[in-house]
Amino acid sequence: MVKLSVIVPFYNVQTYAPDTLKSLAANAREDFEFLLVDDCSRDETPQILQRAERELPGARLLRHEKNGGLATARNTGLDEARGEYLTFLDGDDWLAPGYFAELLGAIEELGCDFVRTDHVQCTARARTVHRVPHGRRGVVMDPRELILPADRSTSVDYAFAWAGMYHRRLLDDGVLHFRHGLRTAEDRPWIWRLHREAQSMAVVGLLGVFYRRGVASSLTQIGDVRQLDFIRAFDQVIEETAQDRDAHLLLPKAVRTYCAIISHHLGSIERFEPQVARKLRSMSAAAMKRMPQDVLKEALDSMDVQRASRLRRLRRRPVPAEVAA
């Protein structure tokens, strides 16, 4: 019986994949499986993964004939997973030896639907610890209670799928899949659904995931049209949260977060290609018109002057009919 399924998408990461795979080998156990998803890489990544399938205990190689993005690649792994528990790793990150066994022991002892963990962010030689924005550790809680307050960073803002472990019942209940085709912000609707629909969770203070930032091929470094998928992602957050039984409590948080992300992108708009920058403005203006307007007004009133002014100007911007649709 497979105890843990680890889903690892790879796309054009030939420079980093060997370190990722080496760290998986240092976490291997006879009841672990590693689902290596090649998302139609065009460099040497496929050859590296073919060797790993032969040499890494528990490895299974899954190939895409067409690049689908991170969300779709993770779904491919979820569809093939056989484990009682599941987790994720990205193809350019790495793990401390024995980390998965330690995290698995924690979730089994706690007996909850999922656990969330801290991580180490790595930018060049710099190392920074990033913690789940909730102080209580090792205590089982209701995930819905960790969504609020609206004006502070909470657990739904710590939207890293690989920073945790999840019981299979969440997969069987349809909670763990991602929206197909999302090329960025795929974790946002996912983490909101997880907190709304799961029954129990806990935070554990393990530092075993090393998250690599500043990778040239990462979408966080590329100002092309794929970055605008954050609008589709947050539209989904708003739509699904509006249907929740506690919508009146949760929507202010969802809308405020959406606005903060729009403001963030507008504040660094120079990194986008010119035509993408224009599209960002028009699509963001249309998104604000789709939000519940009473909730939006309250969100803007609660923000600092700089962000609120930027967003109010955007809100007044005319939106072409084809964008509004």
Salt bridges, closest charged atoms under 4 A:
ASP31 OD1 - ARG29 NE 2.82
GLU33 OE1 - ARG60 NH1 3.02
GLU33 OE1 - ARG82 NH2 2.90
ASP39 OD1 - HIS64 ND1 2.71
ASP79 OD1 - HIS177 NE2 2.73
GLU80 OE1 - ARG60 NH2 3.11
GLU84 OE1 - LYS3 NZ 2.85
GLU84 OE2 - HIS167 NE2 3.99
ASP90 OD1 - ARG74 NH2 3.17
GLU108 OE2 - LYS3 NZ 2.98
ASP113 OD1 - ARG169 NE 2.48
ASP118 OD2 - ARG131 NH1 3.02
ASP118 OD1 - ARG137 NH2 2.92
ASP157 OD1 - ARG188 NH1 3.98
ASP157 OD2 - LYS253 NZ 2.60
ASP172 OD1 - ARG168 NE 3.63
GLU186 OE2 - ARG74 NH1 3.97
ASP187 OD1 - ARG74 NH1 2.57
ASP224 OD2 - ARG226 NH2 2.82
ASP229 OD2 - ARG183 NE 2.94
ASP229 OD2 - ARG232 NH2 3.33
ASP235 OD2 - ARG290 NH2 2.67
GLU240 OE1 - ARG196 NH2 3.07
ASP244 OD2 - ARG144 NH2 2.42
ASP246 OD2 - ARG144 NH2 2.89
ASP301 OD2 - LYS297 NZ 3.02
ASP301 OD1 - ARG312 NH2 2.74
ASP304 OD2 - ARG307 NE 2.94
